[in-house]
Amino acid sequence: MANAMLHQIVGTLQLLGNSRTNYEIRNNSVNLIPKGFKVEVEFSKRGIYSSREGKLGVIRASASETSVVDPVLAPSNNVTHEPRTKPNETALILIRHGESLWNEKNLFTGCVDVPLTKKGVEEAIEAGRRISNIPVDMIFTSALIRAQMTAMLAMTQHRRKKVPIIMHNESEQAKAWSQIYSEETIKQSIPVIAAWQLNERMYGELQGLNKQETADRFGKEKVHEWRRSYDIPPPDGESLEMCAQRAVAYFKDNIEPQLQSGKSVMIAAHGNSLRSIIMYLDQLTSQEVISLELSTGIPMLYIFKEDNFIRRGSPVAPTETGVYAYTRGLAQYRQKLDEMLH
Ligand SMILES: O=C(O)[C@@H](CO)OP(=O)(O)O
């Protein structure tokens, strides 16, 4: 269905759950929805909608479109409150965390949960400046503090000034206790999903060892093989291939659908989990990925359009002129920010 039609969806929706409340459908979103309630609505020509949560209802509007409606996860490609349409391109930002205390000490880190150094904090803030004009509707981080610090510090620089909020879905209670009871506040928030699958490659018995001392002890070649081969794991640890299996599966199952639904996403993760994801995005061979090195705190930008990932590289300077020259969508987003903030 053409986007123009979407603006005409107005009607009422009866949720047949615990409550038989009527909710208003306007511009393809559900108003007055209970706080934190998630419903996936499928509009059909006959006006029946179904929800993946197993509830059924009727919408008095004729349209044919599938829509995911979630007050927390709704895309914010429109910075003003004009009707929302699904953008035909979305942004994907990848950031390796800033320098950690063990990067500084040259120790194998893997899944050990080490925070950023002061330099790492500064790198994260600088990364945030570089992406401050790029839309971010959702953030995915690993479960490790260095990636989470990086994401949060980067977002302090974002011009849209939405508040990144970590989702706590680990238990029903955690979910209930972290509810937000203002729809307006939810609109001004960015959900942050922490996933262990995006963690650094587990370095096994090398974790905590000094990289130089390990090379002196086992030989430079052996250590290089552990660090940069594709399928040879370090003792009791994960190879890049093993790390890629869980990181790329998570990306495909959880992140790609968000991009497809029109959301722009930032991922803050690690050298090897991001190398795995880049291998997938850029269709690198296992030979090519070996020489891929990522610096700490440098954001990389992709445009997701028509199911393709188009690499834009890293915004080189806070002005990002090169990056904005590429797509109309990004330029429009920036222009809206300018209008809103001046
Ligand atoms: O120690 C680690 O966890 C990683 C990233 O810092 O090291 P490597 O450079 O070998 O991938």
The ligand as an ORCA input file, in Angstrom:
! r2SCAN-3c Opt
* xyz 0 1
  O      41.496     -8.596     24.213
  C      40.452     -8.663     23.547
  O      39.346     -9.001     24.028
  C      40.484     -8.314     22.070
  C      40.062     -6.902     21.823
  O      40.777     -5.957     22.559
  O      41.784     -8.495     21.611
  P      42.210     -8.738     20.098
  O      42.907     -7.491     19.660
  O      43.141     -9.901     20.167
  O      41.027     -9.045     19.267
*
